[in-house]
Amino acid sequence: MKPRDAAATHLRPLNRPRPVDVVADAEGRPVRVRNDREWRAVTSIRESWRIDDEWWRLTISRAYFAVILDEERLATMYRDLVTGDWYLQAH
């Protein structure tokens, strides 16, 4: 049996965001996402919201989208509005 502290060092967060390539429309909404090697169409956007936080320490400004991808998979993605990078979280 492993000691409790050793097991804790191997834990990782669930649904950790990972960088992805995104094609967005003129209004900044995602329309295509490259997940690993394949491009997937965003068939619908179920919800969108924005988070702006911690301006006094490190700026966090993100535009989030709950989307349905063409394989009928629900995913949450966001654009980091500070860097312009896109991230995907699968559900």
Wavefront OBJ file of the C-alpha trace (Angstrom):
o trace
v 0.000 0.000 0.000
v 1.305 3.453 -0.909
v 1.604 6.136 1.713
v -1.146 8.721 1.506
v 1.266 11.565 0.629
v 2.780 9.590 -2.258
v -0.665 8.904 -3.748
v -1.586 12.584 -3.506
v 1.347 13.574 -5.727
v -0.167 11.548 -8.593
v -3.565 13.220 -8.527
v -4.608 15.497 -11.364
v -7.588 17.788 -11.737
v -10.604 16.493 -13.635
v -11.618 18.248 -16.841
v -8.390 20.195 -17.006
v -8.570 22.661 -19.914
v -6.306 21.885 -22.837
v -5.218 24.205 -25.622
v -7.031 23.807 -28.943
v -7.142 25.489 -32.326
v -10.427 27.262 -33.029
v -11.995 28.960 -36.026
v -14.329 31.701 -34.812
v -16.940 33.757 -36.636
v -16.833 37.545 -36.987
v -18.391 37.942 -33.528
v -15.802 35.699 -31.850
v -18.033 32.630 -31.432
v -16.414 29.250 -32.120
v -17.522 27.461 -35.303
v -14.805 24.774 -35.636
v -12.461 23.151 -33.140
v -9.413 21.001 -33.769
v -9.525 18.292 -31.134
v -6.234 16.408 -31.338
v -5.835 15.887 -35.110
v -9.417 16.250 -36.334
v -11.503 19.341 -36.911
v -14.992 19.236 -35.392
v -17.862 21.551 -36.226
v -19.647 23.404 -33.450
v -23.263 22.549 -34.263
v -24.772 24.806 -31.594
v -23.876 27.099 -28.735
v -26.085 26.338 -25.751
v -24.811 29.111 -23.513
v -22.106 31.757 -23.344
v -20.792 33.875 -20.500
v -17.811 35.990 -19.585
v -15.613 36.050 -16.492
v -13.414 38.986 -15.532
v -11.679 38.475 -12.215
v -8.670 39.215 -10.026
v -7.773 42.455 -11.756
v -5.764 43.458 -8.694
v -3.357 40.473 -8.983
v -3.371 38.677 -12.307
v -5.892 39.581 -14.954
v -8.361 36.811 -15.757
v -10.678 37.611 -18.624
v -12.382 34.748 -20.437
v -15.279 34.233 -22.829
v -16.859 30.820 -22.152
v -19.057 28.770 -24.486
v -21.043 25.604 -23.737
v -21.183 23.966 -27.170
v -22.395 20.860 -28.932
v -19.773 19.405 -31.266
v -20.676 17.512 -34.449
v -20.323 14.147 -32.744
v -23.130 15.260 -30.394
v -20.709 15.786 -27.535
v -21.240 18.566 -25.015
v -18.108 20.570 -24.263
v -17.141 23.773 -22.554
v -14.542 25.947 -24.173
v -13.165 29.382 -23.538
v -11.024 32.042 -25.099
v -8.511 33.700 -22.850
v -9.179 37.335 -23.716
v -5.770 38.391 -22.377
v -3.680 36.033 -24.547
v -6.185 35.149 -27.299
v -5.636 31.416 -26.729
v -8.509 28.893 -26.801
v -9.023 25.996 -24.363
v -11.398 23.020 -24.367
v -12.889 21.066 -21.470
v -14.754 17.875 -22.336
v -17.654 16.805 -20.147
l 1 2 3 4 5 6 7 8 9 10 11 12 13 14 15 16 17 18 19 20 21 22 23 24 25 26 27 28 29 30 31 32 33 34 35 36 37 38 39 40 41 42 43 44 45 46 47 48 49 50 51 52 53 54 55 56 57 58 59 60 61 62 63 64 65 66 67 68 69 70 71 72 73 74 75 76 77 78 79 80 81 82 83 84 85 86 87 88 89 90 91
